[in-house]
Structure formats: structure tokens, C-alpha cells
Amino acid sequence: MNKFGNLIRAKREAREMLLRHLSAELDIDTAQMSKIERGERTAKREHVHHLIKIFKLNKTEAIALWLADQVYAVVADENEALQALIVAEKEVKYQKKLTN
């Protein structure tokens, strides 16, 4: 799964922006940015926020894709992945109720 990296690549290509130019904007090397786009590496949260600004992305949607990629990486090969996600969803909803 590489929803966030695919989004960034699509936005970069739509702007006809070179990978090295985007890398320079984030102050990371081109190889690292390429790995983020291919889903071989996870972007740091600070880079995600910078990418949201650069491409004028919907913050909620972009962060959700980034988080989803991370969650998937953790549970992808687990037989109990779906069950674990259901439990986690219930916990997130419960904790949100407590803070509201």
C-alpha cells in the first residue's frame, strides 16, 4: 500500500516538478524522496505538513493517507490484522469521546 506516496508523485508530476526540486524544498536527498513516492520509506510528519502546503492538499485527507500507509505496514502480514484494526477503531472512538 502506498496511498500517500502515490498522491505526492501524482501532484508533483501534474506540476511538472522534478524530483530533485521537491527534494530541495524538503531539504532531503532525491533518493529519499523517490523512496517515499514508491512507498519504500515513510515520510516524516514534518515533511507531510510541508508537502500539504506545497501542493495545497486537504490536510485531513493527506494525513489520513499517510497514517493508513503506516498502519498497513504494521499489520499487512498478520492473520489477525482485520480484528486488530476493529479493536483499534473502537479504542480511537472511545478516546475521542473522552476528550470531547
Rosetta constraint file for C-alpha pairs under 8 A:
AtomPair CA 1 CA 39 HARMONIC 7.34 0.50
AtomPair CA 1 CA 69 HARMONIC 6.11 0.50
AtomPair CA 1 CA 72 HARMONIC 7.00 0.50
AtomPair CA 1 CA 73 HARMONIC 7.76 0.50
AtomPair CA 2 CA 6 HARMONIC 6.07 0.50
AtomPair CA 2 CA 37 HARMONIC 7.85 0.50
AtomPair CA 2 CA 38 HARMONIC 7.03 0.50
AtomPair CA 2 CA 39 HARMONIC 5.04 0.50
AtomPair CA 2 CA 69 HARMONIC 5.99 0.50
AtomPair CA 3 CA 7 HARMONIC 6.21 0.50
AtomPair CA 3 CA 65 HARMONIC 5.81 0.50
AtomPair CA 3 CA 66 HARMONIC 7.28 0.50
AtomPair CA 3 CA 68 HARMONIC 7.99 0.50
AtomPair CA 3 CA 69 HARMONIC 6.59 0.50
AtomPair CA 4 CA 8 HARMONIC 6.32 0.50
AtomPair CA 4 CA 37 HARMONIC 7.62 0.50
AtomPair CA 4 CA 62 HARMONIC 6.86 0.50
AtomPair CA 4 CA 65 HARMONIC 5.21 0.50
AtomPair CA 4 CA 66 HARMONIC 5.18 0.50
AtomPair CA 4 CA 69 HARMONIC 7.05 0.50
AtomPair CA 5 CA 9 HARMONIC 6.14 0.50
AtomPair CA 5 CA 36 HARMONIC 5.66 0.50
AtomPair CA 5 CA 37 HARMONIC 3.87 0.50
AtomPair CA 5 CA 38 HARMONIC 6.02 0.50
AtomPair CA 5 CA 39 HARMONIC 5.78 0.50
AtomPair CA 6 CA 10 HARMONIC 6.08 0.50
AtomPair CA 6 CA 37 HARMONIC 5.96 0.50
AtomPair CA 6 CA 38 HARMONIC 7.19 0.50
AtomPair CA 7 CA 11 HARMONIC 6.20 0.50
AtomPair CA 8 CA 12 HARMONIC 6.01 0.50
AtomPair CA 8 CA 37 HARMONIC 6.54 0.50
AtomPair CA 8 CA 51 HARMONIC 7.74 0.50
AtomPair CA 9 CA 13 HARMONIC 6.01 0.50
AtomPair CA 9 CA 37 HARMONIC 5.78 0.50
AtomPair CA 10 CA 14 HARMONIC 6.00 0.50
AtomPair CA 11 CA 15 HARMONIC 6.38 0.50
AtomPair CA 11 CA 55 HARMONIC 6.73 0.50
AtomPair CA 12 CA 16 HARMONIC 6.21 0.50
AtomPair CA 12 CA 17 HARMONIC 5.25 0.50
AtomPair CA 12 CA 18 HARMONIC 7.35 0.50
AtomPair CA 12 CA 19 HARMONIC 7.70 0.50
AtomPair CA 12 CA 22 HARMONIC 7.77 0.50
AtomPair CA 12 CA 55 HARMONIC 7.93 0.50
AtomPair CA 13 CA 17 HARMONIC 5.90 0.50
AtomPair CA 13 CA 18 HARMONIC 7.65 0.50
AtomPair CA 17 CA 21 HARMONIC 6.62 0.50
AtomPair CA 17 CA 22 HARMONIC 6.98 0.50
AtomPair CA 18 CA 22 HARMONIC 6.56 0.50
AtomPair CA 19 CA 23 HARMONIC 6.09 0.50
AtomPair CA 19 CA 30 HARMONIC 6.37 0.50
AtomPair CA 19 CA 33 HARMONIC 7.21 0.50
AtomPair CA 19 CA 34 HARMONIC 7.20 0.50
AtomPair CA 20 CA 24 HARMONIC 6.13 0.50
AtomPair CA 20 CA 29 HARMONIC 7.64 0.50
AtomPair CA 20 CA 30 HARMONIC 5.27 0.50
AtomPair CA 21 CA 25 HARMONIC 6.38 0.50
AtomPair CA 22 CA 26 HARMONIC 6.49 0.50
AtomPair CA 22 CA 33 HARMONIC 7.90 0.50
AtomPair CA 23 CA 27 HARMONIC 5.93 0.50
AtomPair CA 23 CA 28 HARMONIC 5.23 0.50
AtomPair CA 23 CA 29 HARMONIC 5.78 0.50
AtomPair CA 23 CA 30 HARMONIC 5.34 0.50
AtomPair CA 23 CA 33 HARMONIC 5.93 0.50
AtomPair CA 24 CA 28 HARMONIC 6.28 0.50
AtomPair CA 24 CA 29 HARMONIC 7.28 0.50
AtomPair CA 24 CA 30 HARMONIC 7.91 0.50
AtomPair CA 26 CA 47 HARMONIC 6.45 0.50
AtomPair CA 26 CA 50 HARMONIC 7.17 0.50
AtomPair CA 28 CA 32 HARMONIC 6.67 0.50
AtomPair CA 28 CA 33 HARMONIC 6.97 0.50
AtomPair CA 29 CA 33 HARMONIC 6.56 0.50
AtomPair CA 30 CA 34 HARMONIC 6.10 0.50
AtomPair CA 31 CA 35 HARMONIC 6.25 0.50
AtomPair CA 32 CA 36 HARMONIC 6.33 0.50
AtomPair CA 32 CA 41 HARMONIC 7.45 0.50
AtomPair CA 33 CA 37 HARMONIC 6.32 0.50
AtomPair CA 34 CA 38 HARMONIC 6.24 0.50
AtomPair CA 35 CA 39 HARMONIC 5.98 0.50
AtomPair CA 35 CA 40 HARMONIC 4.89 0.50
AtomPair CA 35 CA 41 HARMONIC 5.31 0.50
AtomPair CA 36 CA 40 HARMONIC 5.95 0.50
AtomPair CA 36 CA 41 HARMONIC 4.80 0.50
AtomPair CA 36 CA 42 HARMONIC 5.69 0.50
AtomPair CA 36 CA 43 HARMONIC 5.99 0.50
AtomPair CA 42 CA 70 HARMONIC 7.45 0.50
AtomPair CA 43 CA 47 HARMONIC 6.08 0.50
AtomPair CA 43 CA 48 HARMONIC 6.37 0.50
AtomPair CA 43 CA 66 HARMONIC 7.97 0.50
AtomPair CA 44 CA 48 HARMONIC 6.35 0.50
AtomPair CA 45 CA 49 HARMONIC 6.40 0.50
AtomPair CA 46 CA 50 HARMONIC 6.32 0.50
AtomPair CA 47 CA 51 HARMONIC 6.02 0.50
AtomPair CA 48 CA 52 HARMONIC 6.18 0.50
AtomPair CA 48 CA 62 HARMONIC 7.90 0.50
AtomPair CA 48 CA 63 HARMONIC 7.31 0.50
AtomPair CA 48 CA 66 HARMONIC 7.83 0.50
AtomPair CA 49 CA 53 HARMONIC 6.49 0.50
AtomPair CA 49 CA 59 HARMONIC 7.90 0.50
AtomPair CA 50 CA 54 HARMONIC 6.18 0.50
AtomPair CA 51 CA 55 HARMONIC 6.03 0.50
AtomPair CA 51 CA 56 HARMONIC 7.90 0.50
AtomPair CA 51 CA 57 HARMONIC 7.82 0.50
AtomPair CA 52 CA 56 HARMONIC 5.41 0.50
AtomPair CA 52 CA 57 HARMONIC 4.78 0.50
AtomPair CA 52 CA 58 HARMONIC 7.10 0.50
AtomPair CA 52 CA 59 HARMONIC 6.29 0.50
AtomPair CA 52 CA 62 HARMONIC 7.14 0.50
AtomPair CA 53 CA 57 HARMONIC 6.80 0.50
AtomPair CA 57 CA 61 HARMONIC 7.85 0.50
AtomPair CA 57 CA 62 HARMONIC 6.62 0.50
AtomPair CA 58 CA 62 HARMONIC 6.05 0.50
AtomPair CA 59 CA 63 HARMONIC 6.06 0.50
AtomPair CA 60 CA 64 HARMONIC 6.04 0.50
AtomPair CA 61 CA 65 HARMONIC 6.25 0.50
AtomPair CA 62 CA 66 HARMONIC 6.27 0.50
AtomPair CA 63 CA 67 HARMONIC 6.05 0.50
AtomPair CA 64 CA 68 HARMONIC 5.94 0.50
AtomPair CA 65 CA 69 HARMONIC 6.22 0.50
AtomPair CA 66 CA 70 HARMONIC 6.57 0.50
AtomPair CA 67 CA 71 HARMONIC 6.18 0.50
AtomPair CA 68 CA 72 HARMONIC 5.99 0.50
AtomPair CA 69 CA 73 HARMONIC 6.19 0.50
AtomPair CA 70 CA 74 HARMONIC 6.55 0.50
AtomPair CA 71 CA 75 HARMONIC 6.41 0.50
AtomPair CA 72 CA 76 HARMONIC 5.26 0.50
AtomPair CA 75 CA 81 HARMONIC 5.26 0.50
AtomPair CA 76 CA 81 HARMONIC 6.80 0.50
AtomPair CA 77 CA 81 HARMONIC 7.66 0.50
AtomPair CA 80 CA 84 HARMONIC 6.08 0.50
AtomPair CA 81 CA 85 HARMONIC 6.16 0.50
AtomPair CA 82 CA 86 HARMONIC 6.27 0.50
AtomPair CA 83 CA 87 HARMONIC 6.36 0.50
AtomPair CA 84 CA 88 HARMONIC 6.11 0.50
AtomPair CA 85 CA 89 HARMONIC 5.97 0.50
AtomPair CA 86 CA 90 HARMONIC 6.29 0.50
AtomPair CA 87 CA 91 HARMONIC 6.30 0.50
AtomPair CA 88 CA 92 HARMONIC 6.16 0.50
AtomPair CA 89 CA 93 HARMONIC 6.24 0.50
AtomPair CA 90 CA 94 HARMONIC 6.11 0.50
AtomPair CA 91 CA 95 HARMONIC 6.06 0.50
AtomPair CA 92 CA 96 HARMONIC 6.10 0.50
AtomPair CA 93 CA 97 HARMONIC 6.31 0.50
AtomPair CA 94 CA 98 HARMONIC 6.51 0.50
AtomPair CA 95 CA 99 HARMONIC 6.47 0.50
AtomPair CA 96 CA 100 HARMONIC 6.24 0.50
